[in-house]
Amino acid sequence: MKDEFFEIKKIGIISDTHIPIRAKNIPEKVFKIFESVDLILHAGDLVELYVIEELEKIAPVVAVKGNMDRFIDSLPEKRIIKVNNKFKIGIIHGSGDPFSLPVRVKKEFRDVDCIVFGHSHRAFNELVDGILLFNPGSACDTVFTSVNSVGLLYIGDKIKGEIIRIN
């Protein structure tokens, strides 16, 4: 897996859009929340690649394939990006039981500062053994949750996460 390098201060995090199955488009509120980000990470289950094109109207997008992205061969299942030549962020969708998902995704990466994941549709923002585990929840789908949300990562002396409810 090759590292990708980005110089940034704020990252928009989105996952589980399931477009056009659960929604026709990305909610307009997401565009407002992400308007000042330097980069967007999509943690899978886009369903259609045009979701990336829509998000790229705001900022560059790095995405991974989710379990519902069966026809998207152009996306890897996991990847690592390097931010400001200081932090490594692992990105993966995840799979299986949503309750033990943070434990499983943590095992997928070594030597990272943050892991961005999706799959459970439930927001998660916790520091575990010095690694920020961050799931923005689902931007469009209410299966497994009644709340739609996205997230922001702030890059400074350390990485801080914020979950933002959009409904």
N, C-alpha and C positions, 0 to 999 in steps of 0.2 A: 504494500500500500504506500503510495507516494504522498508526501506531505505537500499541501498547498499553502502558500503564504499570503496573508492579508494584513494591511495596516489599517486598523479600525478602532473606533471608540464605542459604537453601539451596534448590536446585531438584533435583527428581528427574527423571532423563532416561531415557526408555524408547523403544524402537523395535521394529519388525518382530515384533509379537506374533502376527500371523497367526491370530487366534482366530476361529472354532473349527477352522480347518484343521490347524494344527500343535499346538495345545493346546486343551483345553476351556475353561480359565480362566487368568487371570493367576496365576503361581506365588505361593504364600503368602509365600515369602521376600521377594518384591518389596514386599508390604505392610509387612513389618517394616523393610526398608531405607528405605522412604519415609515411615515414621511421623512423622518430625519435619520434613518438607519444607514449605515455604510455597507451592510451586507445582510442578506436574508438566508437563513437555513431552513430547509423544509425536511422534516424527519419522516417522510414517506406517507404512503396512501394518498397520493395525488389523484390517482386513477387515470387522469389524462394529462399529457405533457404540456398542454396549453396553459396549465396553472403556472408553470415556470415562466412562460412568456408574459403572463399578466403581472406576476410579481417583479419581473425584470424591468417593468416600467418605473419601479421605485428604486431598486438597487440590484447589484449582481446577486445571483441565487446559486447556492450550493445545495444539492438535494441528494437523498438516498431513496432507494426503492423500498416500498412497503409490501406487505403480504397481499394487498389488493391491486398492486401495480404489476399485474401479470404480463402485460404487453410492453412494458417499458424496459427494454434490454439495454438502453443507453445509460442507465443509472446503476451505480454500485450498491451493494447491500449495506456496506459501511465504509466510512472514510475518515481521515483525520485532516484537519486544517490547522495551520500554524498562524497565530494572530500576534501581530506586532513583534515578531521574532522572540516572543517570550512565552506565550501560552499555547498549549495544544488542546484542541477540542475534537473529541470523537463524536461522530454522528452515525446513528443507527436507528432503524425503525423499532425493532424488537418483535417478539412473538410470544405466544402462549399465554399462560395465566397472568392477568393484569396485576394481581396482588404481589407476586414475587418478581415482577418485571425489573425493578431497579437493581436487585441483586444480580439478575442474569445479565443485564446490559453492562454492568460494572465488570463482569468477567470477560467481556469481549475486547477490552482495551487495556493496554499497559502504558504507563508513563504519560498519562494525559491529565490535564487540569480540570476538564469539564467533559461531561458526556451528555449530549442532546439526544433524546429519544422520543418516540411516540407510542403508537399501538393501543394503549389502554384508554385513551380519550380523557384521562384524568390528569390534571395539572400536578406537577411534582417539582419542588424546588428545595433541595436539601443538600447540605454538605455531608458526605459520607467518607470517612477515612481520608479527608483532605481533598476529595474530588467533588465538584459540584455536579450533582445529578439533576438534569433539568428536562422536564416534559411540559410543553406548553398547553397540553390538553388538545381538544379538537376545535378547530376553527368553525366547523360547519355541522358536525354530526352530534346528535344527542343520544346515540346508543351508548349505554354504560354511564351516562352522566346527563344532568339537566343543564349544565353550564357549558357555554362555548367560550373558549379563551385562546389567547396567543401569549407570547412572551417576549421579553427584551433581556438581552445580556449586556451589561455595562462593563467595558474593559478599561481598567485603570491599573492600580498596583495589584489588584486581584480581580477576579471575575465575579460579578454580582448578578443575580437573576431576579426578574420581576414577572409575575403572572398578571395578565390584564384580561379581565372578563369583558366579553364583547356582546353578551345578551343579557 
